[in-house]
């Protein structure tokens, strides 16, 4: 009981909370994977555009589409399952990211639980922005990478390898664009201050640059800069917002009487219904 009153949670309760969050995340991924399976053809024709016009090849009855090919008896089925699963992971990202957020911050005060809604609202457009940026950079990346093919040689690309590459890049940069959402959310619940976010700014810039260099689809400086610049801007923007929140929080705490400051609501589960 004492642990509950201090807003902490026993180990078994943490494990139960983790199990519940994993089940909910898996449920959302499964639901959207089914949609990815149903709309499989529309998805692959869209993702194949940087290499070939798959829709035109299908409508004309052609057996070839650029340098893409599928091999093996189970190749077509494995490809559809893989695309459906990765599509489910990408589209359901705001939902399973919220489950991650709910597990990281399971003990929010009643006033802070209202702020969790901001996480859900902001997570979706930021993830979509990162995924869209990755998708629009891909044609340039494909042309650059194909440019390394020696003369007089054909570069035949397995379709499943190509789609896995495209979907992974979209997922990675969608997640990277969630950085400001997590930083601001952690500041709103009092875990990170604005100063603690911005103090290691040199290491943050180095980490972002290293991340982009490791996961960028190409190694040319222009595309890497185009991907790193928004992440760095989002980092400093999140730190600035956190500083404003800290300033407002300090002002409100100075205006409160001492007895009201001491009488703070106990922490409770993020999913616990708010009192009327």
C-alpha positions in Angstrom: 0.0 0.0 0.0 2.8 2.4 0.9 4.3 1.8 -2.5 1.0 2.6 -4.2 0.7 5.9 -2.2 4.1 7.0 -3.4 3.0 6.4 -6.9 5.3 3.4 -7.5 4.4 0.0 -8.8 5.6 -3.5 -7.7 7.5 -5.7 -10.1 4.6 -8.0 -10.8 2.4 -5.1 -11.6 5.0 -3.8 -14.0 5.1 -7.2 -15.8 1.3 -7.3 -16.0 1.3 -3.8 -17.4 3.9 -4.8 -19.9 1.9 -7.8 -21.0 -1.2 -5.7 -21.4 0.6 -3.2 -23.5 2.2 -5.8 -25.7 -1.2 -7.5 -26.3 -2.8 -4.2 -27.3 0.1 -3.3 -29.6 0.0 -6.8 -31.2 -3.8 -6.4 -31.7 -3.4 -3.1 -33.6 -0.6 -4.5 -35.7 -2.7 -7.5 -36.6 -5.7 -5.5 -37.6 -3.7 -3.2 -39.9 -1.7 -6.2 -41.3 -5.0 -7.6 -42.4 -5.7 -4.4 -44.3 -2.2 -4.5 -45.7 -2.9 -8.1 -46.9 -6.2 -7.0 -48.6 -4.7 -4.0 -50.3 -1.4 -5.7 -51.1 -1.5 -5.0 -54.9 -2.1 -1.3 -54.4 0.7 -1.1 -51.9 3.3 -2.8 -54.0 2.4 -0.8 -57.2 2.9 2.4 -55.2 6.2 1.3 -53.6 7.6 0.0 -56.9 7.2 3.3 -58.7 10.9 4.5 -58.1 12.0 1.4 -60.0 9.3 0.6 -62.5 5.6 1.3 -63.3 4.2 -2.0 -62.0 0.6 -0.9 -62.5 1.3 -0.3 -66.2 3.1 -3.6 -66.5 0.1 -5.4 -64.9 -2.4 -3.7 -67.2 -0.5 -4.5 -70.3 0.1 -8.1 -69.4 3.8 -7.8 -69.4 5.9 -10.5 -67.6 8.7 -8.0 -66.7 8.9 -4.8 -64.7 12.3 -3.2 -64.8 14.9 -5.1 -62.9 12.5 -6.5 -60.3 11.9 -10.2 -60.0 10.5 -12.8 -57.5 12.0 -16.3 -57.1 11.0 -19.5 -55.5 7.7 -21.4 -55.1 6.9 -19.7 -51.8 8.3 -16.3 -52.9 5.0 -14.6 -53.9 3.3 -15.8 -50.7 6.2 -14.8 -48.4 6.3 -11.4 -50.1 2.6 -10.7 -49.5 2.9 -11.8 -45.9 6.0 -9.7 -45.3 4.5 -6.6 -47.0 1.2 -7.0 -45.1 3.1 -7.3 -41.7 5.4 -4.3 -42.3 2.4 -2.2 -43.6 0.6 -3.1 -40.4 3.5 -2.1 -38.3 3.8 1.3 -40.1 0.2 2.2 -40.2 -0.5 1.2 -36.6 2.6 3.0 -35.3 0.7 5.8 -33.5 -1.3 3.1 -31.6 1.6 0.9 -30.5 3.7 4.0 -29.8 1.0 5.1 -27.4 1.1 1.7 -25.7 4.9 2.2 -25.3 4.2 5.7 -23.9 1.5 4.4 -21.5 4.0 1.8 -20.2 6.8 4.4 -19.7 4.5 6.8 -17.9 2.0 4.6 -16.0 1.8 6.9 -13.0 0.4 10.2 -14.1 -1.3 12.7 -11.9 -4.9 13.5 -12.8 -4.1 16.8 -14.4 -1.2 15.2 -16.4 -3.5 12.5 -17.8 -5.2 15.2 -19.9 -1.8 16.0 -21.5 -1.4 12.4 -22.7 -4.1 13.2 -25.3 -1.5 15.6 -26.8 0.8 12.6 -27.3 -1.8 10.7 -29.3 -2.7 13.8 -31.4 0.9 14.7 -32.2 2.3 11.2 -32.8 0.3 10.6 -35.9 1.2 13.7 -38.0 4.9 13.6 -37.0 5.2 9.9 -37.9 3.4 10.5 -41.2 5.7 13.5 -41.9 8.8 11.3 -41.4 7.4 8.4 -43.5 6.4 10.8 -46.3 9.9 12.4 -46.3 11.5 9.0 -46.5 9.2 8.0 -49.4 9.9 11.1 -51.4 13.7 10.8 -50.9 13.6 7.2 -52.1 13.5 7.8 -55.9 16.7 9.9 -55.6 18.2 7.2 -53.4 17.4 4.4 -55.8 18.9 6.3 -58.8 22.1 7.0 -56.8 22.4 3.4 -55.7 21.7 2.0 -59.1 24.3 4.4 -60.5 27.1 2.3 -58.9 26.2 -0.7 -61.2 29.2 -1.3 -63.5 28.7 -0.7 -67.2 27.5 -3.6 -69.4 26.0 -5.3 -66.3 22.3 -5.6 -65.4 21.3 -5.1 -61.8 18.5 -7.6 -61.0 16.8 -6.8 -57.7 14.7 -9.3 -55.7 11.3 -7.7 -55.2 11.0 -8.8 -51.6 14.4 -7.3 -50.8 13.5 -4.1 -52.4 10.2 -3.8 -50.6 11.7 -4.7 -47.3 14.3 -2.0 -47.8 11.7 0.6 -48.7 9.3 -0.2 -45.8 12.2 -0.3 -43.3 13.4 3.1 -44.3 9.8 4.5 -44.0 9.4 2.9 -40.6 12.8 4.1 -39.3 12.3 7.7 -40.3 8.7 7.7 -39.1 9.9 6.7 -35.7 12.8 9.2 -35.8 10.3 12.0 -36.3 8.6 11.0 -33.0 11.7 12.5 -31.1 10.1 15.9 -30.4 6.8 14.2 -29.4 8.5 12.0 -26.7 10.7 14.9 -25.5 7.8 17.3 -25.0 5.6 14.6 -23.5 8.3 13.6 -21.0 8.6 17.3 -20.1 4.9 17.7 -19.6 4.8 14.9 -17.0 7.8 16.3 -15.2 10.4 13.7 -16.1 12.6 15.9 -18.3 13.2 19.6 -17.9 13.9 22.0 -20.8 17.5 22.5 -19.6 18.2 18.8 -19.4 16.9 18.4 -22.9 19.1 21.2 -24.4 22.2 20.8 -22.2 23.7 17.9 -24.2 22.9 19.6 -27.6 26.3 18.8 -29.1 25.8 15.1 -28.3 22.3 15.3 -29.6 23.4 16.7 -32.9 26.1 14.1 -33.2 23.6 11.3 -32.4 21.1 12.6 -35.0 23.9 12.9 -37.6 25.1 9.4 -36.8 21.6 8.0 -37.0 21.0 9.6 -40.4 24.4 8.3 -41.7 23.6 4.8 -40.5 20.0 4.6 -41.8 20.0 7.0 -44.7 19.2 5.2 -48.0 22.1 6.9 -49.7 25.5 8.3 -48.6 25.4 11.5 -50.5 25.7 14.7 -48.4 22.6 16.4 -49.8 20.1 13.7 -49.0 21.6 13.1 -45.6 21.4 16.8 -44.8 17.8 16.9 -46.0 16.9 14.2 -43.5 19.1 15.4 -40.6 18.1 19.1 -40.7 14.4 18.5 -39.8 15.4 16.2 -36.9 17.8 18.8 -35.5 15.2 21.5 -35.9 12.6 19.3 -34.1 15.1 18.7 -31.3 15.7 22.4 -30.6 12.0 23.1 -31.1 11.1 20.5 -28.5 13.7 21.9 -26.1 12.3 25.5 -26.6 8.7 24.3 -25.9 10.0 22.5 -22.8 11.6 25.7 -21.5 8.4 27.6 -21.9 6.5 24.8 -20.1 9.0 24.9 -17.2 8.7 28.6 -16.9 4.9 28.4 -16.8 5.1 25.6 -14.2 7.4 27.6 -12.0 5.2 30.6 -12.2 2.1 28.6 -11.2 3.9 26.9 -8.3 5.0 30.3 -6.9 1.4 31.5 -7.1 0.0 28.5 -5.2 -0.4 28.6 -1.4 1.9 26.3 0.5 -0.9 24.1 1.7 -2.1 23.5 -1.9 1.4 22.7 -3.1 1.7 20.0 -0.4 -1.7 18.5 -1.3 -0.9 17.0 -4.7 -2.9 14.2 -6.2 -1.4 10.7 -5.9 -0.2 9.1 -9.1 -2.5 6.6 -10.8 -2.7 4.5 -13.9 -2.8 6.3 -17.2 -5.9 4.4 -18.2 -7.8 5.0 -14.9 -11.0 7.0 -15.6 -11.0 10.6 -14.5 -13.4 11.6 -11.8 -16.4 13.6 -12.8 
